[in-house]
Amino acid sequence: MSIKLICAVSKNNVIGINNKLPWNIPADLKRFRELTNENIIVMGRKTYDSIGRPLPKRENLVLSKNKKLKIENVKVFNTPREVLDLYDKREEKKDLFIIGGTFIYELFIEYCDYLLITFVDREYEGDAYFPKIDWTEWELINEERKSEDQENLTYYFRDYRKI
């Protein structure tokens, strides 16, 4: 049972544009699905809106400042502490995945045990960025080089553990 941040990040730290991913990497989406299935995911309201529905086979949590927000089949929280308290009290041992966006990553990064990053080896235009973090606090524990022929790009699955 651990807290894991999962994100795809471009060479220039872009993670999104107009509430969408700026690339199409099916293997990254497959990895996301496989890793988060049967676990708990935490996202901000804008990320939830961009997805448009609760993701199946996962417990969906949304963090929002709106204290009146209700979303069917989703638990809504107003503070990171509420999310962490719920997670700490669980008897069922599942991983907690932080799935975005930028503000949610910033709020939870200090609590994360692992970063699961898809590093996209290209620069993109965007309006959402991965937060600046101190990489000296993280140890690379796994790296897989991949390529996507349709988009003609190279990317890496990089897993980090907090030191």
Buried (B, 14 or more C-beta within 10 A) or exposed (E): EEBBBBBBBBEEBBBBBEEEBBBEBEBBEEBBEEBBEEBBBBBBBBBBEBBEEBBEEBBBBBBBEEEEBEBEEBBBBEEBEBBBEBBEEEEEEBBBBBBBBBBBBBBBBEBBBBBBBBBBEBEBEBEBBBBEBEEEEBEEEEEEEBEBEEEEBEBEBBBBBBE
